[in-house]
């Protein structure tokens, strides 16, 4: 388990080009791009679950509401609206979701990563 945490930290350090420790949208995209690499997929999924998810779950209830998710995207990227996020979630899951579990979040973000190139 410690090796996984060290690998996750190494991946985040790799994308933290300004050494702030903040995980903004561009760094998230870079991390997700690494997810396409088979040798990094497991670590990226762990990062999404253990680092990104709790960072976005402001209520700390184990789910990311669409308001929390949209708020995070708005902080990370100008021009993203709630409707944009809702449409992406709908397209991915085939249904509307009021919130995302950690597993849903990882699945959704990995799906976004697959479309980055």
Residue frames relative to the residue before (quaternion, step in Angstrom):
aa qw qx qy qz dx dy dz
X 1.0000 0.0000 0.0000 0.0000 0.00 0.00 0.00
X 0.6376 0.5317 -0.3297 0.4495 3.58 1.02 -0.76
X 0.6202 0.5380 -0.3456 0.4543 3.60 1.02 -0.72
X 0.6346 0.5245 -0.3293 0.4624 3.60 1.02 -0.79
X 0.6585 0.4992 -0.3122 0.4687 3.59 0.97 -0.83
X 0.6441 0.5096 -0.3226 0.4705 3.58 1.00 -0.78
X 0.6453 0.5115 -0.3157 0.4715 3.58 0.99 -0.83
X 0.6392 0.5196 -0.3231 0.4658 3.58 0.97 -0.86
X 0.6601 0.4963 -0.3110 0.4704 3.58 0.90 -0.87
X 0.6318 0.5320 -0.3285 0.4581 3.59 1.00 -0.80
X 0.6508 0.5119 -0.3169 0.4626 3.60 0.98 -0.84
X 0.6626 0.4901 -0.3079 0.4753 3.57 0.94 -0.87
X 0.6311 0.5224 -0.3306 0.4685 3.58 0.98 -0.83
X 0.6271 0.5616 -0.3273 0.4292 3.57 1.05 -0.79
X 0.7513 0.3698 -0.2116 0.5041 3.61 0.98 -0.80
X 0.5735 0.5948 -0.3764 0.4191 3.61 1.26 -0.20
X 0.1045 -0.8734 0.4750 0.0249 3.53 0.61 1.28
X 0.7501 0.3661 -0.2223 0.5039 3.62 1.13 -0.53
X 0.4209 -0.7619 0.4099 0.2728 3.57 1.35 0.23
X 0.3839 0.7252 -0.4903 0.2936 3.59 1.05 0.72
X 0.4105 -0.6990 0.4822 0.3322 3.56 1.14 -0.58
X 0.5425 0.6016 -0.4003 0.4284 3.58 1.30 -0.09
X 0.2776 -0.7584 0.5707 0.1487 3.54 -1.05 0.84
X 0.0090 -0.8250 0.5640 -0.0332 3.56 0.15 1.27
X 0.7560 -0.4162 0.2585 0.4341 3.56 -1.32 0.13
X 0.6569 0.5083 -0.3234 0.4533 3.61 0.90 -0.84
X 0.6550 0.4898 -0.3129 0.4829 3.59 0.99 -0.78
X 0.6181 0.5337 -0.3372 0.4684 3.56 1.06 -0.74
X 0.6463 0.5110 -0.3171 0.4698 3.59 0.94 -0.85
X 0.6497 0.5035 -0.3201 0.4711 3.58 0.96 -0.82
X 0.6455 0.5109 -0.3166 0.4711 3.57 0.98 -0.82
X 0.6635 0.4949 -0.3031 0.4722 3.57 0.98 -0.83
X 0.6017 0.5425 -0.3636 0.4599 3.58 1.08 -0.62
X 0.6211 0.5244 -0.3384 0.4741 3.57 1.08 -0.67
X 0.5731 0.6118 -0.3696 0.4008 3.56 1.18 -0.60
X 0.5976 0.5686 -0.3636 0.4328 3.58 1.16 -0.47
X 0.6135 0.5294 -0.3434 0.4748 3.55 1.22 -0.40
X 0.4855 -0.7063 0.4253 0.2908 3.62 -0.57 1.10
X 0.6764 0.5017 -0.3152 0.4375 3.60 0.96 -0.73
X 0.7275 0.4093 -0.2450 0.4932 3.63 1.21 -0.30
X 0.4458 0.7383 -0.4412 0.2479 3.62 1.18 -0.34
X 0.6731 0.5004 -0.3125 0.4460 3.59 0.80 -0.93
X 0.6694 0.5005 -0.2996 0.4600 3.59 0.91 -0.89
X 0.6494 0.5096 -0.3219 0.4636 3.58 0.97 -0.82
X 0.6349 0.5167 -0.3354 0.4663 3.59 0.96 -0.79
X 0.6413 0.5105 -0.3201 0.4750 3.59 1.00 -0.79
X 0.6388 0.5207 -0.3255 0.4635 3.60 0.97 -0.82
X 0.6489 0.5162 -0.3177 0.4600 3.56 0.92 -0.91
X 0.7045 0.4709 -0.2604 0.4628 3.57 0.91 -0.93
X 0.8047 0.3574 -0.1520 0.4489 3.57 0.75 -1.09
X 0.7659 0.3321 -0.1880 0.5174 3.60 1.12 -0.52
X 0.7318 0.4189 -0.2540 0.4737 3.59 0.67 -1.06
X 0.6634 0.5323 -0.3276 0.4113 3.60 0.75 -1.03
X 0.7049 0.4425 -0.3002 0.4659 3.66 0.69 -0.92
X 0.6018 0.5711 -0.3447 0.4391 3.57 1.17 -0.60
X 0.7143 0.4344 -0.2346 0.4960 3.58 1.09 -0.75
X 0.6415 0.5312 -0.3096 0.4588 3.59 1.13 -0.68
X 0.1559 -0.8425 0.5121 0.0601 3.56 0.38 1.29
X 0.6793 0.4931 -0.2904 0.4595 3.59 1.01 -0.79
X 0.3360 -0.7763 0.4747 0.2433 3.57 1.22 -0.40
X 0.4702 0.7052 -0.4149 0.3309 3.57 1.19 0.52
X 0.6013 -0.5990 0.3535 0.3932 3.59 1.24 0.17
X 0.7121 0.3137 -0.2366 0.5818 3.58 1.31 0.19
X 0.3005 -0.7076 0.6020 0.2160 3.55 -1.19 0.56
X 0.3065 -0.7401 0.5689 0.1860 3.55 -0.64 1.11
X 0.6245 -0.5313 0.3990 0.4105 3.56 -1.21 0.36
X 0.5986 0.5469 -0.3628 0.4593 3.61 1.12 -0.56
X 0.6583 0.4926 -0.3065 0.4796 3.59 0.95 -0.87
X 0.6664 0.5127 -0.2986 0.4516 3.56 0.92 -0.95
X 0.6622 0.4904 -0.2973 0.4823 3.58 0.93 -0.92
X 0.6382 0.5331 -0.3258 0.4499 3.60 0.97 -0.84
X 0.6523 0.5058 -0.3130 0.4697 3.56 0.98 -0.83
X 0.6588 0.4964 -0.3106 0.4723 3.59 0.91 -0.89
X 0.6422 0.5209 -0.3341 0.4524 3.61 0.97 -0.78
X 0.6387 0.5155 -0.3248 0.4700 3.60 1.04 -0.73
X 0.7326 0.4555 -0.2241 0.4534 3.53 1.04 -0.83
X 0.8180 0.0904 0.0037 0.5680 3.57 1.07 -0.66
X 0.4042 -0.7115 0.5211 0.2424 3.58 -0.74 1.03
X 0.7986 0.3581 -0.2416 0.4190 3.52 -1.18 0.62
X 0.5526 0.5842 -0.4141 0.4264 3.59 1.23 0.01
X 0.1273 -0.7997 0.5858 0.0339 3.54 -0.80 1.06
X 0.6869 -0.4801 0.3538 0.4153 3.56 -1.28 0.40
X 0.6367 0.5378 -0.3270 0.4455 3.57 0.99 -0.81
X 0.6206 0.5432 -0.3392 0.4526 3.60 1.03 -0.75
X 0.6709 0.4889 -0.2894 0.4765 3.56 0.91 -0.96
X 0.6493 0.5217 -0.3157 0.4545 3.58 0.91 -0.92
X 0.6536 0.5125 -0.3111 0.4620 3.59 0.98 -0.82
X 0.6503 0.5081 -0.3165 0.4677 3.60 0.97 -0.83
X 0.6476 0.5074 -0.3121 0.4751 3.57 0.98 -0.88
X 0.6437 0.5243 -0.3188 0.4573 3.59 0.93 -0.91
X 0.6751 0.5006 -0.2997 0.4514 3.58 0.85 -0.97
X 0.6918 0.4839 -0.2891 0.4514 3.56 0.95 -0.82
X 0.7990 0.3191 -0.1536 0.4861 3.59 0.74 -1.04
X 0.4255 -0.7171 0.4577 0.3086 3.59 1.22 -0.33
X 0.7514 0.2186 -0.1600 0.6016 3.55 1.28 0.31
X 0.5302 -0.5937 0.4853 0.3616 3.54 -1.24 0.34
X 0.1064 -0.7826 0.6106 0.0584 3.56 -1.09 0.66
X 0.3809 -0.7272 0.5181 0.2400 3.60 -0.83 0.93
X 0.7920 0.0186 0.0034 0.6102 3.57 1.22 -0.49
X 0.3317 -0.7224 0.5731 0.1989 3.53 -1.34 0.33
X 0.3789 -0.6731 0.5871 0.2422 3.53 -1.05 0.86
X 0.6770 -0.4565 0.3443 0.4634 3.62 -1.19 0.14
X 0.6562 0.5145 -0.3121 0.4553 3.59 0.98 -0.83
X 0.6300 0.5240 -0.3230 0.4735 3.59 1.03 -0.85
X 0.6523 0.5330 -0.3064 0.4433 3.56 0.94 -0.96
X 0.6695 0.4875 -0.3019 0.4722 3.59 0.85 -0.96
X 0.6489 0.5219 -0.3127 0.4569 3.57 0.93 -0.91
X 0.6698 0.5050 -0.2869 0.4627 3.58 0.91 -0.96
X 0.6963 0.4700 -0.2830 0.4628 3.59 0.83 -0.95
X 0.6316 0.5091 -0.3392 0.4763 3.60 1.02 -0.69
X 0.6103 0.5334 -0.3407 0.4763 3.58 1.12 -0.69
X 0.6331 0.5088 -0.3305 0.4807 3.61 0.98 -0.82
X 0.6352 0.5447 -0.3308 0.4363 3.58 0.97 -0.84
X 0.6459 0.5396 -0.3310 0.4267 3.56 1.00 -0.75
X 0.7223 0.4262 -0.2472 0.4853 3.59 1.20 -0.40
X 0.4437 0.7308 -0.4347 0.2831 3.59 1.25 0.15
X 0.7374 0.4143 -0.2617 0.4649 3.61 1.02 -0.51
